[in-house]
Every structure is written in structure tokens, then in C-alpha cells.
């Protein structure tokens, strides 16, 4: 039952495998939720989705989320999508190409040319893929994943947001596009009102006509908002198909290699972070994760050290377009192999934090785990042990919650950090177990050395990782004495 005087805000998350919709009140009560699956096509370095699926999935998920919300007012909505997913559309916003997904790496040649021209882009970023699409499919407006949905919701094309535009080359410090031969959209800041839900979209989705539509942010930023990690020094680790780390700082974090990039929150706070290609997507899809987690607990550490890349190429904490998944040693059985994969993701996560520390990023705030993998209590504990620091786990780990908070901000003017903190409910805090960080020190050091020997991880970063490991294991089970965190 719901209170007919209540107001809820909708967050819509366009993920890799599904669309999720949450209806959330200002105090974080989830009144409704819905989901619908998405499919894709993977072949080598290619990863595509049919953009037509997105709207159909939004229609299904929205109707499911609103099914029991009789009399509840919808205050507004915002949409997030996978960072770097891009396509071409015509003047009415209709797709004229497939969508190249966030990890599609077919535009390596275009990326190399852009880097030679002085632009800090990675092979999987949207800008080189947009150039590839223009060459393969002809003229069209460069469009990001959420733009397709917001065009359906409002009845026509609307501006894109600066968060999704970042990997298309948009300079969020100067608010300017690069000089490239592409039809690029108008850009607004996240939280800007784009329009209202039109009558046709209301009939299709069940979202009331006239509901404000607010410019969103990428899924990584959405998860960061959903973690309440917007105060300076706070960090959010989003573990889903792949791994994304995002923090909040007063100034941009400068990274000569370009693997750390800086989004910007509506209030001006900088949100540095990076996206790795390791993650839960490397786990066997036909396994029972609950049962395998239980069995994996017997293998700490695993008999094998894994670097579990989901697809070819690594984007963070180092740039290695040709990197491939590997395994050192032979696991005893499938449970040991599962343990090695879980631990490998934890090692990559630790290396990401080591690299951020190497760049001078503040890490002294709380760490929060979100993403689909945060539903695994065992994996949460394992990650905290490897990192040697506590981690908060919210009740809701969905990026859609972050978009609901952004919609509240965009429609009421409530500061985003305040809106997020009111909506986010921390379910538990996972403390590292004494002695466990030291238990995983040898396999972590072995992985760092292997990455260095393969030429992927720069030697100064490896040295910094080793020094932090020595510091952390020297007081394993006690808080660091210098006021920082691993």
C-alpha cells in the first residue's frame, strides 16, 4: 500500500544486460521497481546492441515499476546509460546505425589518430567509435544511449548531458566539443530539465504525461550517487559486468596516461575515476553463484592467480589495448577456479586504488560497494579483506537509485549530495578480517609483477603498489596511522 500524498522520483538505468526502473521517495523508500532484459552481439572486439531494444525494455520495466503506485505523484525522472555507448540518429532522433557498446574496440585506428592529434582518448571511447560509425554508415547525429530514450519520452530529440558526452571528447572544464568532422549534439549539465513526458510516451510506459525529464549521468556516476559518495575523499566501487571506481574531489585528478578521467557533478564537485575491463562478466554464466561462493571460501588464497578481463584490452588502472585475461598456476577444481576469479577482481580493485593514490587522489573518505556483485556477501567480505579497509553496502545498489536522486535534485533544487544522502540507506559495513590482507599479499604482489613483466603496468606504479602493500600488511588488522586508507 502507498500513501496517496507521496511523491516518488523515477530512475531509469540502461545496463548491459537489462533495463532497471526504480520509483523512490525522498527518504529512500522504494515504492516500485521493474526490469526487462537486453541482448547484444559480441564477436571479437565488437559489441553491439540494437537501440530499438532500449525503448521496448523501458516500456516494460516502467509499467512494472508503476504497477502498484496508484495515486502516487511522480516528481520527475532521469536516465543513465553505459559510458561510451554511441550510435548515429537522424534529425528526428531515429537510429540509423547499431549502437557500439562501451567496450567495443573496433575503432582502434581512429583512436590512434585522435591521440596523434593531441586528444586523450582510449580505443573504446565514444569519439573514435563515432568516427568509425560515420565512415561505415554515413552522416548522422552522434547520439548517446540515454538520448534515444529521452527523445522517446519527450517526443523528439533533446540535448545530451555533459557526463555521457565526456567520452565523446566533450571538455567539461571548458564546456566545448573538440574540432572534429561530426554532427555533435547540444550539451547541458546533468540535472538540467530537458522537457516533459509526452502523451504517446505516457501511454507506452505508464509514466504520467507532464512528468519532468531531467538530464542524467553515466551509469558509473549514477552508481556513485546511489552510494552517497559525493563528499570529497569518498569513493564508490561499482562491480557489475565490469569494474568502475569513482570518487569525489575538489579539483580534477590529473593523469598523464588518460586512464583516469573527470566527470563533473551539477554542483561543481569533480568526480574522477576509471573503468576497468575486469569484473563479474568473467565468471562462468552457467554456475550457481551462491553455491560457488560457499565452496570458494575453502580456497583463500586460490591456487591460481587470475587477471579476469571480460574482453580484450584493459582501460584502468593502466592502458593496454592488447591485454588479455590470464591465469598463473592451476586451480584444484572449479571452486578453486571460481575463488581465483573473485580474488583476481579484488586484486584489480586494489591496484586501481593504488594507482589513484599514486596520482595524489584523496582516499580518506568512506568506500562504498555497489553494482550487481554487491549482492554477494562473500565477495564483499573478500574484497574488504584484500583492500584492507571497511566498505559500506547500501540497501539498494542500483544506478537507477542515483538517477532518482538526480531527478529530485533537478526538479526541486535540493543539492545533489544532500538528496543522495537522504535517499541512500546503508545496509551494512563490511570490516576486513584481521590477518586477511597479509594472507592475500603474496598473490597480489605476484599479479603486480606479472602485469609489469608483460609491459602493461608501468614500473613506478608497480613500485607504489608494493610500498602500499608493505605498509598495509605491517599493521594488518589495525587502522592506518597516517589518516589515509588503502
C-alpha positions, 0 to 999 in steps of 0.5 A: 500500500502507498500513501496517496500524498507521496511523491516518488522520483523515477530512475531509469538505468540502461545496463548491459544486460537489462533495463532497471526502473526504480520509483523512490521517495525522498527518504529512500523508500522504494515504492516500485521497481521493474526490469526487462532484459537486453541482448547484444552481439559480441564477436571479437572486439565488437559489441553491439546492441540494437537501440530499438531494444532500449525503448521496448525494455523501458516500456516494460520495466516502467509499467512494472515499476508503476504497477502498484503506485496508484495515486502516487505523484511522480516528481520527475525522472532521469536516465543513465546509460553505459559510458561510451555507448554511441550510435548515429540518429537522424534529425528526428532522433531515429537510429540509423546505425547499431549502437557500439557498446562501451567496450567495443574496440573496433575503432582502434585506428581512429583512436590512434589518430585522435591521440596523434592529434593531441586528444586523450582518448582510449580505443573504446571511447565514444569519439573514435567509435563515432568516427568509425560509425560515420565512415561505415554508415554515413552522416548522422547525429552522434547520439548517446544511449540515454538520448534515444530514450529521452527523445522517446519520452519527450517526443523528439530529440533533446540535448545530451548531458555533459557526463555521457558526452565526456567520452565523446571528447566533450571538455567539461572544464571548458564546456566545448566539443573538440574540432572534429568532422561530426554532427555533435549534439547540444550539451547541458549539465546533468540535472538540467530539465530537458522537457516533459513526458509526452502523451504517446510516451505516457501511454507506452510506459505508464509514466504520467504525461507532464512528468519532468525529464531531467538530464542524467549521468553515466551509469558509473556516476549514477552508481556513485550517487546511489552510494552517497559518495559525493563528499570529497575523499569518498569513493564508490566501487561499482562491480557489475559486468565490469569494474568502475571506481569513482570518487569525489574531489575538489579539483580534477585528478590529473593523469598523464596516461588518460586512464583516469578521467573527470566527470563533473557533478551539477554542483561543481564537485569533480568526480574522477575515476576509471573503468576497468575491463575486469569484473563479474562478466568473467565468471562462468554464466552457467554456475550457481553463484551462491553455491560457488561462493560457499565452496570458494571460501575453502580456497583463500588464497586460490591456487591460481592467480587470475587477471579476469578481463571480460574482453580484450584490452584493459582501460584502468588502472593502466592502458593496454589495448592488447591485454588479455585475461590470464591465469598463473598456476592451476586451480584444484577444481572449479571452486578453486577456479571460481575463488581465483576469479573473485580474488583476481577482481579484488586484486584489480580493485586494489591496484586501481586504488593504488594507482589513484593514490599514486596520482595524489587522489584523496582516499580518506573518505568512506568506500562504498560497494555497489553494482550487481556483485554487491549482492554477494556477501562473500565477495564483499567480505573478500574484497574488504579483506584484500583492500584492507579497509571497511566498505559500506553496502547500501540497501539498494545498489542500483544506478537507477537509485542515483538517477532518482536522486538526480531527478529530485535534485533537478526538479526541486533544487535540493543539492545533489549530495544532500538528496543522495544522502537522504535517499541512500540507506546503508545496509551494512559495513563490511570490516576486513578480517584481521590477518586477511590482507597479509594472507592475500599479499603474496598473490597480489604482489605476484599479479603486480609483477606479472602485469609489469613483466608483460609491459602493461603496468608501468614500473613506478606504479608497480613500485607504489603498489608494493610500498602500499602493500608493505605498509598495509600488511605491517599493521594488518588488522589495525587502522592506518596511522597516517589518516589515509586508507588503502 
